[in-house]
Amino acid sequence: MKKLRLSIYLLFLQGFFLLYFAYQSGYYAVYVLFALLNFLLASGLSRENRTAVKASLIYKGIDLFLSVLYLMAGDVLSGISAAVDLLIVHDIIGYIQGIQAEEKSQ
C-alpha cells in the first residue's frame, strides 16, 4: 500500500509556513499552535495512525473550505493554501479507498 508521502510533506511545509507567519506577525500563539498541529498530524500520518488520518482529513477539509471562502472574498493568496489543502485531502481519500479495497479483497 502506498504511503501518505505527499500529505506528510505538505503538512510539514504548511507547518513551516505557519511558523514563518508567526515570526512575521504578532500572533505567536495562534500560528504556533496550528504549526504544532500540522507537525503532529504529519508525524501521525507517517506512522499510519488511523486517528491521525481521520483528524487530518477533517482538519484539512475545514481548512480547504475556509481557504475557498477567503479566495471568493478576494484574497488571491488563499488560492495557494486551497490548492495545497486539496492535494492533501485528495491524497488521504485515495489512501482510505486503497485500504478499503485491500480489506475487501482479503
N, C-alpha and C positions, 0 to 999 in steps of 0.2 A: 504494500500500500504506500502511496506517495505521502511524503511528509508535508507539513504546512510551511514550507520554507519561505514562500513569498509573504505569507501573513506574518511570520516571525520577523523577517527583515523589515517589513513596512511598519510593524508595531514599534520596533526599535527605532526606526527612522523618525516616526512621529513623536516618540518619547524624547529624542534628542532635539527635535524642533520645539517641543514644549519647554524643554529646559532652556533653550535659546530665548524663547519668548519670555520666560520668567526672568532671565538676565536683562532683557531689554526693557521690560515694563516693571511696574512696581507691585504687581500681583503675584508675589512669590508663592504664597500658599496654594492658590488655585492651580497654577500651571505645574508646580512641582508635584502636587497631589495627582493630577492626571498623568503626568510623566511617569510617576511611580506605578500607577495603574497600568499604563501601557507596558512597562518593563515586566511587571508581574504576570500580565496576561501572555506576553511573549515567552517568558520562561515556562509558563504552564502549557502553552502550545508546543513548545519544544519537547516536553515530556509526554505530550498527547493526553493530557488530563482532560477527562470529559467535562468536568465542571468549568475548567478554563475555556474550553471550546465553546460551551454554551454561553458563558458570561461574555466572552469576546464577541460572539455573534450578536448578542443583544446590545452590547455597548457600541459596537461599530454600526449596527443598524440605526440606533438612535442618533449617533454622530453623523451618519450619512443623511438622515432626514433633516437634521439641523443645518448641515452644510448646504443642502439643496435649498432650504428656506433662505439662508443668507445669500446664496447665489441668485435666487429670484428677487431678493431685495436690492441687488445691485453690487454686492461685494464680489468682484470678479476673482479675487484670490481664493475665495472659498471653493471655487471650482477645482483647485488642486487638491484640497482636502477631501472633497466629494469623490474625486477620481480615485484617490488612494483608499478611501473607505469602501468604495465599490469593488476595488480589486481584492481587498481583504475579505469582504462579505462573500464575493464570488468564490474565492479560494476555500473558505470554510464550508460553504454549502456544497462545493464539489467534493471535499473531503468527507463530509457526512454522507453524501449519496454513495460514495465509494465504499464506505464502511457498511452501509445498509445492503448494498449489492453483494458484498463479501459475506455478510452474515446470512443472506438469503440462499446463497449457493452452498452453504455448509449444511 
